Amino acid sequence: MTRRTARFSLATPVRAVSLAFMLSLASCSVEEEPNVGADAADAAEEDTGPDDAGTTKKKDTKVWTGKCAGGPTMCDDGNPCTADDCDPHTGCSNDVKDCKDDDDCTKDLCDITTGSCKHIKDPCDDNNICTINVCQKGEGCVVDKVLDCADDDACTADGCSPIKGCVSSPASCDDGKSCTKDSCDPKTGCKHDGPGPGVQCCEKPIDCEDDSPCTVHSCVGGVCQTQPVFGCCKADLDCDDGNGCTTDQCSVATGACANIYKPGAGCCATKADCHDGDNCTLDHCIGGKCGYDVTCCSANSDCNKGGAIGLCAAVTCTNSLCAAKPTGKAGCCNPLVGGTSFEKADKLGYKLLPGTNGRWKLDTTANTAKVGAASLKYEGASKQIAGGSPVARIIFDPVELPAATQVSVRFWFLAQPGPLSPKERFRVRLRTAAGEWHLLEIYGTYPSWQLRTIDLSAFAARASTRKVQLILDVQPSSKLQPTAFFRIDDVRFTSTCKAKSCVTKSQCNDFLAASTEACIGGKCVYAADTEYCEYADHKSCDDGDKCTTDYCSGNTCKHIKKKNCCHNNTECDDKNVCTTDACVNSLCVHPKKPPTQCCNAVADCDDSNPCTIDACPAVGLPCQHTKTSPDCCVGKLDCDDSDKCTIDVCIDLKCSHKNQCCKSDKDCDDGDDKCTTDKCAKNLCSWTPTGAKGCCEKGMLSVGFEGKDLGGFKLVSSLTTSKWQAVVGQRAFKGKGALYYGNPAKKNFNDGKSKGTATTTTLTIPKADKTVLKFALYMDSESSTSYDRLDVYVIEGAKKWTVWRKNAKGFKVKTWAEHTVNLSAWAGRKVQIQWEFDTNDAVANTGEGVYVDEVSVVRTCADYSCAKSTDCNDGHTFSIDNCTGGKCSYSLK
């Protein structure tokens, strides 16, 4: 509805004027009337002779002055129920006659024709079939009894309609689970049959929890899937780290190993024990001993104390980074740093540690090696291996990388996981005196030999990391698969014996999270990456800033700034004079000042009332609301004249009062004898449609929810907090009332998973005419049709059709829009219309919720004519549209 705007001119009456204009009028000079004095205003009456009864009348000689200059009749409002008078200074007064008799069981009023008081007994009729009401002295009308509508059928939801009486609707037995069959027994109620033994149903991973720290769960197709947690322990033996500086313990509750520090020379429990107070070193506790990796420098002496790095290089501090400078000495580098193909003559030693579900072993079976006659094979065990750790490992002897050279390690492998264990995986790690790093992870099936090469130049470039120890391990499946295996062969550390040259930084990239690189003077320079982390070790990424979310992803720490987080009030200034900005519990809050205190623009002052002109005088000032006219209305409550004999309605923003009290049929004549039969029964008028040709009641249903009037809607919700209800003063398409799903106290529906329906009374859809449903909708929720779902149904008995969803044309979140649904397919049928809102989960429910307003069912009052079947398209896929004899007809699938 278009809002009226304030206009005025000297030629038309002024309805609303600005404050500045009123002040300007007040400043104008006004010519005052002569002061005739109090005595003149109350002059004596003259004797005018006898009246018809013989009594001498006195002539009214009162002098009317000031605001009463219009004479004695100027204040007469024609209402005998008011006392009319005039004061020269203040003007007219019309005081209403007080007819109150202090009896709570009567309605007290003044007869507008005689001016006498009447006291009518209150029948206490609240127009509600569901209640029996009586009037009690001192209390007035009270509910004496409420109709009991229980039908002893566990498959129906029973209730009472104030208009229809007892009503029942089918109960919903949907348990929200994808893999159960839902049904209902009239005696016992809802039943949910499961899919069978050994299958656990789920809707989300948390439904699959088994309280075991050594398993992780997923929900696939409504059925639980479980996988083991890498490195999880079940006993102390699983935690043996082979270190004399630690006591090895397994926490059964968490599945986590603890290698507790034991006091002793050179021992450490955590990197905190190794803290040296130097911001340019990363402190590590490796194998129970402290290690330090230099990350920055200011002089050469900061790097390896300024000395040499083996025979091949000396240190230099360049651009605050420690770099290895080649010495050029002959024989300082051997291209083959170390390696083994697992033959007897190989010099690079190793040891094999068994896992719980499998072990590595030397395999000399013919034709199984890539190089030579032997390889290492990991194979699953037929039963768990006593004393095995969570992973099976190969730990190679340390090798020393030639400094300042381009170095790599490469190996051959093949993999054949078992048919039921696709997530067995193979991992490569590197241990140094300064730390231990994850380099590579391989999973899947590789039935032929594959070569993998890993760049170790970053470790050769730093003095503290040149001595390295390669570790290969396998994370087994939770199920024992003897057919699963990995093979490893020909492990080689090699060097080009030249420094790694570069033009750009990208040429130095080793694709490892353990290092950061730079190109300085044409040579690659490396330092330890301070953001390196181990798998899901999120605690190691804590940067101490409460406004960041810190976590480990892909061996790199991530620090995501929290939305709306703050450290002090100054960080929360939103530059809006109409908000109060503050930092509360590390979150910025901007409570908005009410429109009665502050506004930025006219839009802030919109009270959704078409009967007022809204204005924002200036930024920072309170809103102003001027009524467009005294008789303007937005609902029938605005038109209540307290007269039982009138039907008060608001039509097109104007009040109308139709008399319904009568003594005879004549009192009910509406002037339309063709279309209505006018009757007076029990002193009340009724107007019954005749159904004559050319007559039609267009409006079959019209509900605006003003004054929280539900108009016969039945509301059912799963929660008592977030639910369907009529509200006033929140959002409305017209007027002030609307139907709302949410929690009014919180202005959202964030109370967990919830669901509710709002259903109309039963309607008979007329034949032949085109009939449509119209409603206005505002939704502040997730826009997806899978979550925070809103559906509109047409219900006929046990049948239910979806006629509107959130993907309908014209729908947008946070926007009022009117929607239309064609109901012609149900011509001649009795149906109900239902709105159903379902959050589907407890996530992202902080939106304001759902508002429905101005619900109406309207017929065209004309034949639904057609030339061809496509002219009858009602937009529904479940109806068959036909054009027969120039008229539309439908059949439902």
Secondary structure, DSSP 8 states (H G I E B T S, - for coil): ---------TTS--S---HHHHHHHHTS--------HHHHHT---EEEEE-TTS-EEEE------GGGTT-TTTT--S-TTEEEEEETTTEEEEEE-----S-TTEEEEE-TTT--EEEEE-----S-TTEEEEEETTTEEEEEEE-----S-TTEEEEEETTTEEEEEE-----S-TT-EEEEETTTEEEEE-S-TT--B-SSGGGG--S-TTEEEEEETTEEEEEE-TT--SSGGGG----TTEEEEEETTTTEEEEEE---TT--SSGGGG--S-TTEEEEEETTEEEEEE---SSGGGTGGG-EETTTEEEEEETTEEEEEE---TT---SEEEEE-S-TT----EEEE-BSSEEEEEE--TT--SSTT-EEEEEE-SS--TT-BSSEEEEE--EE--TTS-EEEEEEEEEE--TT-TT-EEEEEEEETTEEEEEEEEES-EEEEEEEEEE-HHHHTSGGGSEEEEEEEEE--SS--TT-EEEEEEEEEEE-SS--B-SSGGGG----TTEEEEEETTEEEEEE-TTB--TT-GGGG--S-TTEEEEEETTEEEEEE-TTB-SSGGGG--S-TTB--EEETTEEE--B--TTT--SSGGGG--S-TTEEEE--STTS--EEEES-TTB-SSGGGG--S-TTEEEEEETTEEEEEE-B-SSGGGG--S-TTTEEEEEETTEEEEEE---TT----EEEEE--GGG--TT-EEEES-SSSEEEEEESS--SSSSEEEEEEBTTTTB--SSS-EEEEE---EE--SSEEEEEEEEEEEES---SSSSEEEEEEEETTEEEEEE-TTSTT--TTS-EEEEEE-GGGTT-EEEEEEEEE--SSSS--S-EEEEEEEEEEEEEEE-B-SSGGGG--S-TTEEEEEETTEEEEEE-
